[in-house]
Structures are given as structure tokens and as C-alpha cells.
Amino acid sequence: MDMRAINEEIERLTNADTTYQNCQKLAVLYSIKDHNTDKVAVYSHASSKFMKAVAGVPMEQALTVLDEHMEAIQLLYPKEYTAICDKLNNLK
């Protein structure tokens, strides 16, 4: 299930006319969203402070926090920033 598409549809319907049909669709979409929130899975052998902190956090929120700090990493450690982005791009 593509959560990005669900979030986009929620946004679209939220800004659309308030009709019974739109409200029904929103109710279903919010239900799907609430029950399919991906959380960061951390295995018991993970020992870093970061992995312990991120364990069980909704994935979207974890990525938002990381994104807020990536600019600082880019400025202070440009090679490390590039290495992180390269590793992520290679996972696609």
C-alpha cells in the first residue's frame, strides 16, 4: 500500500468540498493510515544509542527528524553526506 498516495488523497479531499461522499472516503483513508503506520524495526542486537532511540518510532517521523539534521551534516561533513546519499540511492 502506497502511503504517499494515501496522504496525497487525504490532502486533496481535505481541501475539496465537504460532501458526504468525501467524508466517507476520508474516514476510510484515515483508518488505513492509522493501521498501517510503518515503525522502525530494530533488532535486539542493535546496541547504538541512535538505534535504541529510533526503535518503534513511526518511519515518517524518524525520517523527518533525520532530514532536519542532514543539512548540518552536509555543511560540516560534505563527504559523509554524499556517502550517505550514495548508499541510500544504491538501495533503490
DRENKOL-942144 format. One line per field, with one value per atom (N, C-alpha, C, O, CB): atom name; x, y, z; residue number from 1; residue in three letters. Coordinates in pm, 1 decimal, m for minus. Glycine has a CB too. Example, Ala and Ser with C-alpha at 12.3 -4.5 7.8 and 13.67 -1.06 7.14 Angstrom:
<recs>
name <- c(N CA C O CB N CA C O CB) $
u <- c(1319.0 1230.0 1320.0 1423.6 1130.8 1285.0 1367.0 1290.0 1340.9 1408.4) $
v <- c(m569.0 m450.0 m330.0 m331.9 m447.3 m225.0 m106.0 3.0 113.8 m59.8) $
w <- c(780.0 780.0 780.0 846.5 904.6 708.0 714.0 787.0 803.9 572.5) $
resi <- c(1 1 1 1 1 2 2 2 2 2) $
resn <- c(ALA ALA ALA ALA ALA SER SER SER SER SER) $
</recs>
This chain:
<recs>
name <- c(N CA C O CB N CA C O CB N CA C O CB N CA C O CB N CA C O CB N CA C O CB N CA C O CB N CA C O CB N CA C O CB N CA C O CB N CA C O CB N CA C O CB N CA C O CB N CA C O CB N CA C O CB N CA C O CB N CA C O CB N CA C O CB N CA C O CB N CA C O CB N CA C O CB N CA C O CB N CA C O CB N CA C O CB N CA C O CB N CA C O CB N CA C O CB N CA C O CB N CA C O CB N CA C O CB N CA C O CB N CA C O CB N CA C O CB N CA C O CB N CA C O CB N CA C O CB N CA C O CB N CA C O CB N CA C O CB N CA C O CB N CA C O CB N CA C O CB N CA C O CB N CA C O CB N CA C O CB N CA C O CB N CA C O CB N CA C O CB N CA C O CB N CA C O CB N CA C O CB N CA C O CB N CA C O CB N CA C O CB N CA C O CB N CA C O CB N CA C O CB N CA C O CB N CA C O CB N CA C O CB N CA C O CB N CA C O CB N CA C O CB N CA C O CB N CA C O CB N CA C O CB N CA C O CB N CA C O CB N CA C O CB N CA C O CB N CA C O CB N CA C O CB N CA C O CB N CA C O CB N CA C O CB N CA C O CB N CA C O CB N CA C O CB N CA C O CB N CA C O CB N CA C O CB N CA C O CB N CA C O CB N CA C O CB N CA C O CB N CA C O CB N CA C O CB N CA C O CB N CA C O CB N CA C O CB N CA C O CB N CA C O CB) $
u <- c(84.2 0.0 89.0 180.2 m96.0 63.3 144.6 92.9 m6.2 144.1 161.8 118.2 129.4 53.5 200.5 222.4 234.2 106.9 55.0 358.6 57.0 m66.1 m184.5 m271.1 m93.5 m188.3 m296.2 m290.1 m392.7 m287.1 m170.7 m155.9 m193.4 m254.4 m12.0 m156.9 m193.3 m344.9 m402.2 m124.7 m408.5 m554.0 m623.3 m724.1 m602.9 m570.0 m625.0 m614.2 m708.7 m550.9 m499.8 m478.7 m577.3 m636.5 m332.9 m593.9 m685.1 m828.7 m898.9 m676.9 m871.7 m1009.1 m1031.6 m1141.5 m1043.3 m929.7 m940.2 m965.0 m1035.6 m812.6 m906.2 m921.7 m1041.0 m1070.4 m795.7 m1109.5 m1226.1 m1351.9 m1348.5 m1242.1 m1462.3 m1591.3 m1624.0 m1592.6 m1704.2 m1686.7 m1727.4 m1859.5 m1967.5 m1739.7 m1847.0 m1965.6 m1964.9 m1862.6 m1969.4 m2079.8 m2090.1 m1995.4 m1930.0 m2235.3 m1988.3 m1902.1 m1754.4 m1679.3 m1925.8 m1712.2 m1573.1 m1541.8 m1432.5 m1545.2 m1636.0 m1615.6 m1602.0 m1520.7 m1731.9 m1681.4 m1670.2 m1531.7 m1468.5 m1779.1 m1485.5 m1353.2 m1244.1 m1151.6 m1327.6 m1256.2 m1156.9 m1154.4 m1047.1 m1185.9 m1271.5 m1278.3 m1204.7 m1130.4 m1424.2 m1225.1 m1157.0 m1006.5 m927.5 m1212.2 m967.2 m823.8 m753.5 m642.5 m803.8 m816.7 m756.6 m746.4 m649.4 m838.6 m844.2 m839.6 m722.4 m648.5 m971.6 m706.1 m593.4 m461.8 m369.9 m601.0 m453.3 m329.6 m296.9 m182.1 m342.1 m396.9 m374.3 m329.2 m252.6 m500.3 m375.9 m343.4 m221.9 m179.8 m461.2 m165.6 m51.3 68.9 149.8 m90.0 81.3 196.1 317.7 325.9 172.4 411.7 534.3 619.0 641.7 612.9 664.6 753.1 889.4 901.9 696.6 990.4 1125.9 1142.1 1120.4 1230.5 1180.6 1204.6 1353.0 1438.9 1160.2 1381.6 1519.6 1535.8 1457.5 1558.4 1636.8 1659.4 1727.8 1794.7 1743.5 1710.2 1759.2 1910.3 1959.6 1719.8 1984.6 2129.8 2177.8 2296.2 2194.1 2087.7 2126.8 2164.4 2088.7 2012.8 2280.1 2327.2 2357.5 2383.2 2449.1 2355.3 2389.9 2279.0 2162.4 2415.4 2317.6 2221.8 2116.6 1998.9 2294.8 2160.0 2067.2 1963.1 1843.8 2143.1 2007.0 1914.3 1815.0 1698.2 1991.2 1860.0 1768.6 1667.1 1550.2 1847.5 1710.8 1621.0 1516.5 1402.3 1701.5 1553.1 1462.4 1369.6 1271.9 1542.6 1398.1 1317.8 1171.1 1140.1 1373.0 1082.3 939.0 881.7 761.4 908.4 965.7 918.3 856.4 911.4 1035.5 743.4 688.0 792.8 858.9 560.5 806.3 911.3 909.5 1014.7 896.6 791.9 782.7 836.9 905.2 636.5 806.6 855.7 1005.8 1075.3 784.0 1057.1 1201.5 1275.7 1378.6 1234.1 1224.1 1288.7 1281.0 1373.2 1226.1 1173.4 1160.7 1267.2 1329.6 1019.5 1287.3 1390.6 1528.3 1607.9 1387.3 1556.1 1685.9 1705.8 1814.4 1698.9 1601.4 1611.4 1645.0 1719.1 1481.5 1590.6 1618.3 1766.9 1818.3 1535.9 1835.6 1976.2 2072.4 2193.4 2001.9 2020.3 2107.8 2176.2 2287.9 2028.1 2112.8 2175.5 2302.0 2402.9 2076.6 2296.1 2414.7 2525.5 2642.5 2379.8 2488.4 2588.9 2648.9 2769.5 2526.3 2565.5 2613.9 2714.5 2815.7 2496.5 2686.0 2776.0 2905.5 3013.4 2705.3 2894.8 3012.5 3093.6 3216.1 2969.8 3024.5 3089.2 3036.5 2961.7 3065.6 3074.6 3018.3 3044.9 2958.6 3073.3 3161.1 3191.5 3102.1 3056.1 3340.8 3077.8 2990.9 2846.9 2777.8 2996.8 2803.3 2668.4 2653.7 2554.7 2640.0 2752.2 2748.9 2749.7 2678.6 2868.3 2829.0 2834.9 2700.3 2658.1 2943.1 2632.8 2501.1 2401.5 2329.7 2450.8 2397.9 2304.8 2335.5 2243.9 2311.1 2464.6 2502.0 2456.7 2404.1 2652.4 2476.8 2434.3 2284.1 2236.5 2476.2 2208.8 2062.7 2018.8 1928.7 1998.3 2082.1 2047.7 2079.7 2009.0 2122.3 2183.9 2219.8 2122.8 2120.9 2358.6 2042.0 1944.5 1818.2 1735.0 1908.3 1804.8 1684.2 1688.2 1596.0 1671.5) $
v <- c(m117.4 0.0 124.1 135.2 m0.4 215.3 335.2 445.4 512.0 382.9 463.3 562.6 704.4 792.7 550.0 726.5 859.8 893.1 1004.4 867.9 797.0 818.4 840.5 923.6 698.1 767.3 784.1 923.2 990.1 676.7 967.3 1101.4 1210.7 1311.1 1122.3 1190.8 1288.6 1294.3 1402.0 1253.3 1177.9 1174.9 1238.2 1307.3 1030.1 1214.9 1279.5 1431.1 1503.7 1231.1 1477.7 1622.3 1678.0 1784.0 1651.0 1605.6 1651.2 1658.1 1756.3 1558.6 1554.3 1551.0 1652.6 1706.2 1411.3 1678.8 1777.4 1917.0 1998.3 1776.8 1943.3 2074.4 2080.9 2186.8 2109.6 1968.3 1963.0 2002.0 2025.2 1821.2 2008.3 2037.8 1931.9 1814.1 2045.1 1975.4 1882.7 1818.7 1873.4 1955.1 1702.0 1624.8 1494.9 1454.3 1597.0 1431.2 1303.7 1201.1 1125.2 1251.6 1198.9 1104.3 1130.4 1035.9 1114.0 1257.1 1289.1 1252.2 1203.9 1437.8 1274.2 1238.3 1087.3 1040.9 1290.4 1010.3 864.8 820.2 735.6 799.4 877.5 842.9 878.8 801.0 915.2 997.5 1039.1 944.5 910.7 1181.4 901.6 810.4 680.9 629.7 781.0 628.5 504.5 527.5 447.0 452.7 637.8 665.3 686.8 637.5 787.6 759.4 778.5 646.2 623.6 879.5 560.3 429.2 347.7 286.0 353.4 348.1 277.1 335.8 262.2 284.9 467.1 534.0 499.5 469.2 686.9 504.0 475.9 332.5 306.8 503.6 239.7 98.9 51.0 m63.6 14.2 136.9 96.2 186.6 200.8 93.0 246.7 331.1 242.2 166.0 422.0 253.2 175.5 233.4 354.1 174.5 144.8 187.5 125.9 18.1 147.8 195.2 146.2 19.2 17.6 252.8 m86.9 m214.6 m223.0 m206.6 m336.2 m248.2 m260.0 m395.7 m434.7 m145.4 m465.9 m599.4 m592.4 m494.3 m682.0 m696.3 m696.0 m678.1 m632.4 m824.3 m712.9 m698.1 m555.4 m526.3 m791.7 m466.6 m327.8 m262.7 m267.9 m248.8 m202.4 m150.3 m0.9 55.9 m224.2 64.9 206.3 288.3 248.9 255.2 400.6 490.8 536.6 550.0 613.3 560.4 602.2 494.7 524.3 634.8 369.9 261.5 240.2 210.0 131.9 255.5 242.6 357.1 336.2 240.5 476.6 592.8 582.7 624.4 721.7 528.8 525.3 403.9 399.7 525.5 307.3 185.2 217.1 282.9 90.1 171.1 187.2 321.3 343.6 165.1 411.1 542.5 526.4 454.0 648.5 592.3 586.2 631.6 733.9 673.6 553.7 577.1 719.4 782.5 479.1 770.5 905.2 1010.7 1104.4 937.5 995.4 1090.5 1076.9 1177.3 1069.9 954.5 933.1 998.1 1062.6 781.9 981.3 1040.7 1192.6 1259.7 987.8 1246.8 1392.6 1448.7 1550.6 1431.7 1382.0 1426.5 1418.5 1511.7 1340.7 1307.6 1292.3 1397.9 1454.4 1152.0 1424.2 1522.7 1661.2 1736.7 1528.0 1694.1 1823.9 1840.1 1952.0 1840.3 1729.4 1736.4 1707.0 1724.8 1640.0 1662.6 1631.1 1755.7 1746.3 1562.3 1869.7 1993.1 2024.0 2065.8 2111.7 2003.4 2026.4 1928.9 1966.6 2012.8 1803.6 1704.6 1745.0 1732.2 1562.1 1793.1 1835.0 1949.6 1951.8 1877.0 2044.5 2159.1 2122.7 2167.6 2269.3 2042.3 2008.5 1892.4 1889.6 1975.1 1797.6 1676.3 1643.6 1547.3 1557.2 1722.7 1702.8 1563.8 1508.5 1806.5 1507.6 1373.2 1268.7 1175.5 1337.9 1283.5 1190.1 1201.9 1101.5 1216.4 1323.8 1347.5 1278.3 1209.4 1499.9 1296.9 1233.8 1081.9 1013.2 1280.4 1029.3 884.6 829.6 723.3 849.6 900.8 858.6 856.2 758.0 952.5 964.4 972.5 865.1 805.0 1111.7 840.4 736.1 599.3 520.6 735.9 570.3 439.9 424.0 317.3 425.1 528.4 521.0 504.0 425.2 646.8 577.5 563.9 424.2 373.0 668.8 363.8 227.4 121.5 9.8 194.2 155.0 60.9 54.0 m35.0 98.2 146.6 152.3 41.7 29.7 290.9) $
w <- c(0.0 0.0 0.0 81.9 121.8 m89.7 m105.1 m12.4 m42.3 m252.2 100.6 198.7 143.4 183.4 326.7 52.8 m6.9 m84.8 m75.0 m100.0 m161.8 m238.4 m144.3 m171.8 m331.7 m35.2 63.0 123.9 136.1 173.8 162.2 219.7 119.1 155.9 268.1 m6.6 m110.4 m129.4 m145.9 m244.2 m127.0 m143.1 m22.5 m37.8 m162.7 96.4 216.5 203.0 233.9 344.7 157.1 138.7 35.9 56.4 93.9 m74.1 m179.2 m128.8 m153.0 m300.6 m59.0 m9.2 102.6 116.5 40.4 181.0 288.1 230.7 290.3 374.3 114.9 51.2 m44.0 m99.4 m24.0 m63.1 m152.0 m74.8 46.1 m214.0 m147.9 m84.3 20.4 3.4 m189.9 127.6 232.8 193.3 216.0 370.0 134.0 96.2 174.7 229.9 m57.9 178.9 249.2 187.1 258.7 246.3 56.0 m15.0 17.8 42.0 m167.6 18.9 53.1 197.2 226.6 30.5 286.2 427.3 444.3 524.2 513.3 369.3 374.2 328.0 391.3 287.4 217.8 165.6 266.8 289.8 31.5 326.7 426.7 545.8 595.9 474.5 591.4 705.1 674.3 758.0 742.1 555.0 515.1 505.3 554.6 379.9 441.5 425.3 558.9 578.9 337.3 650.1 782.7 858.3 930.7 864.5 842.3 906.5 853.2 930.0 884.4 722.3 660.7 710.4 746.3 505.8 712.2 755.2 899.8 932.3 739.0 986.1 1128.0 1153.1 1246.0 1206.5 1071.4 1093.6 1015.0 1030.3 1058.2 931.7 850.2 867.9 776.3 705.7 982.3 1008.3 1028.2 1124.5 1131.7 935.8 947.4 1059.7 1067.4 813.6 1145.5 1253.3 1230.6 1172.4 1392.6 1277.1 1259.3 1340.6 1461.8 1300.9 1271.8 1339.5 1373.9 1287.2 1250.0 1498.2 1542.9 1607.7 1694.3 1641.4 1565.5 1618.1 1754.4 1786.6 1520.3 1832.5 1970.6 1980.8 2083.9 2038.8 1876.5 1882.9 1855.6 1872.0 1784.7 1814.4 1790.7 1922.8 2019.7 1721.4 1925.6 2053.7 2053.4 2159.6 2094.7 1936.5 1936.1 2001.6 2002.9 1792.6 2054.3 2118.0 2015.8 2049.1 2179.6 1891.6 1786.6 1759.8 1753.4 1657.9 1744.1 1713.1 1827.1 1802.8 1685.1 1948.8 2062.6 2063.0 2095.3 2195.6 2027.6 2027.0 1916.3 1935.9 2010.4 1801.8 1686.8 1689.4 1614.7 1557.8 1772.3 1778.1 1807.0 1906.3 1885.0 1721.5 1741.9 1700.8 1714.2 1882.2 1650.9 1607.0 1467.8 1384.8 1605.4 1440.6 1306.0 1203.2 1221.0 1296.0 1096.3 996.6 942.2 930.8 882.1 908.6 851.6 949.2 907.9 814.5 1077.1 1177.1 1196.0 1211.6 1310.9 1194.9 1208.9 1092.8 1113.0 1215.7 971.4 855.1 856.8 810.4 728.3 909.1 919.6 1013.5 983.9 969.4 1125.8 1220.9 1155.9 1166.7 1350.6 1088.8 1023.2 914.7 901.7 962.9 837.4 730.3 784.4 721.4 651.4 901.0 963.0 994.3 995.8 1091.1 1019.0 1058.5 943.7 958.2 1171.0 831.2 718.2 662.2 611.4 608.3 670.2 621.1 700.8 644.2 629.7 831.6 914.9 877.9 871.2 1064.3 854.1 813.1 678.3 657.3 804.4 588.4 457.1 469.0 398.9 368.3 558.0 574.6 646.7 608.0 650.6 750.2 830.8 774.0 785.5 970.8 713.2 662.7 523.4 506.8 758.9 422.9 289.4 230.9 162.8 196.4 256.2 204.0 270.3 204.3 227.2 398.3 470.0 419.5 402.3 622.4 396.4 342.6 207.6 183.0 328.7 120.5 m11.7 1.1 m72.2 m96.8 93.2 113.5 159.2 113.7 215.6 248.6 296.1 180.2 161.1 408.5 103.7 m9.4 m113.2 m169.2 m74.4 m139.1 m234.6 m187.6 m266.3 m257.0 m59.9 m5.9 m19.3 m57.9 142.3 12.0 1.4 m143.6 m172.5 61.2 m234.6 m376.6 m429.6 m516.3 m459.2 m378.7 m420.5 m369.9 m421.8 m372.3 m269.0 m216.9 m302.8 m285.1 m75.5 m393.9 m478.5 m583.2 m663.8 m547.6) $
resi <- c(1 1 1 1 1 2 2 2 2 2 3 3 3 3 3 4 4 4 4 4 5 5 5 5 5 6 6 6 6 6 7 7 7 7 7 8 8 8 8 8 9 9 9 9 9 10 10 10 10 10 11 11 11 11 11 12 12 12 12 12 13 13 13 13 13 14 14 14 14 14 15 15 15 15 15 16 16 16 16 16 17 17 17 17 17 18 18 18 18 18 19 19 19 19 19 20 20 20 20 20 21 21 21 21 21 22 22 22 22 22 23 23 23 23 23 24 24 24 24 24 25 25 25 25 25 26 26 26 26 26 27 27 27 27 27 28 28 28 28 28 29 29 29 29 29 30 30 30 30 30 31 31 31 31 31 32 32 32 32 32 33 33 33 33 33 34 34 34 34 34 35 35 35 35 35 36 36 36 36 36 37 37 37 37 37 38 38 38 38 38 39 39 39 39 39 40 40 40 40 40 41 41 41 41 41 42 42 42 42 42 43 43 43 43 43 44 44 44 44 44 45 45 45 45 45 46 46 46 46 46 47 47 47 47 47 48 48 48 48 48 49 49 49 49 49 50 50 50 50 50 51 51 51 51 51 52 52 52 52 52 53 53 53 53 53 54 54 54 54 54 55 55 55 55 55 56 56 56 56 56 57 57 57 57 57 58 58 58 58 58 59 59 59 59 59 60 60 60 60 60 61 61 61 61 61 62 62 62 62 62 63 63 63 63 63 64 64 64 64 64 65 65 65 65 65 66 66 66 66 66 67 67 67 67 67 68 68 68 68 68 69 69 69 69 69 70 70 70 70 70 71 71 71 71 71 72 72 72 72 72 73 73 73 73 73 74 74 74 74 74 75 75 75 75 75 76 76 76 76 76 77 77 77 77 77 78 78 78 78 78 79 79 79 79 79 80 80 80 80 80 81 81 81 81 81 82 82 82 82 82 83 83 83 83 83 84 84 84 84 84 85 85 85 85 85 86 86 86 86 86 87 87 87 87 87 88 88 88 88 88 89 89 89 89 89 90 90 90 90 90 91 91 91 91 91 92 92 92 92 92) $
resn <- c(MET MET MET MET MET ASP ASP ASP ASP ASP MET MET MET MET MET ARG ARG ARG ARG ARG ALA ALA ALA ALA ALA ILE ILE ILE ILE ILE ASN ASN ASN ASN ASN GLU GLU GLU GLU GLU GLU GLU GLU GLU GLU ILE ILE ILE ILE ILE GLU GLU GLU GLU GLU ARG ARG ARG ARG ARG LEU LEU LEU LEU LEU THR THR THR THR THR ASN ASN ASN ASN ASN ALA ALA ALA ALA ALA ASP ASP ASP ASP ASP THR THR THR THR THR THR THR THR THR THR TYR TYR TYR TYR TYR GLN GLN GLN GLN GLN ASN ASN ASN ASN ASN CYS CYS CYS CYS CYS GLN GLN GLN GLN GLN LYS LYS LYS LYS LYS LEU LEU LEU LEU LEU ALA ALA ALA ALA ALA VAL VAL VAL VAL VAL LEU LEU LEU LEU LEU TYR TYR TYR TYR TYR SER SER SER SER SER ILE ILE ILE ILE ILE LYS LYS LYS LYS LYS ASP ASP ASP ASP ASP HIS HIS HIS HIS HIS ASN ASN ASN ASN ASN THR THR THR THR THR ASP ASP ASP ASP ASP LYS LYS LYS LYS LYS VAL VAL VAL VAL VAL ALA ALA ALA ALA ALA VAL VAL VAL VAL VAL TYR TYR TYR TYR TYR SER SER SER SER SER HIS HIS HIS HIS HIS ALA ALA ALA ALA ALA SER SER SER SER SER SER SER SER SER SER LYS LYS LYS LYS LYS PHE PHE PHE PHE PHE MET MET MET MET MET LYS LYS LYS LYS LYS ALA ALA ALA ALA ALA VAL VAL VAL VAL VAL ALA ALA ALA ALA ALA GLY GLY GLY GLY GLY VAL VAL VAL VAL VAL PRO PRO PRO PRO PRO MET MET MET MET MET GLU GLU GLU GLU GLU GLN GLN GLN GLN GLN ALA ALA ALA ALA ALA LEU LEU LEU LEU LEU THR THR THR THR THR VAL VAL VAL VAL VAL LEU LEU LEU LEU LEU ASP ASP ASP ASP ASP GLU GLU GLU GLU GLU HIS HIS HIS HIS HIS MET MET MET MET MET GLU GLU GLU GLU GLU ALA ALA ALA ALA ALA ILE ILE ILE ILE ILE GLN GLN GLN GLN GLN LEU LEU LEU LEU LEU LEU LEU LEU LEU LEU TYR TYR TYR TYR TYR PRO PRO PRO PRO PRO LYS LYS LYS LYS LYS GLU GLU GLU GLU GLU TYR TYR TYR TYR TYR THR THR THR THR THR ALA ALA ALA ALA ALA ILE ILE ILE ILE ILE CYS CYS CYS CYS CYS ASP ASP ASP ASP ASP LYS LYS LYS LYS LYS LEU LEU LEU LEU LEU ASN ASN ASN ASN ASN ASN ASN ASN ASN ASN LEU LEU LEU LEU LEU LYS LYS LYS LYS LYS) $
</recs>
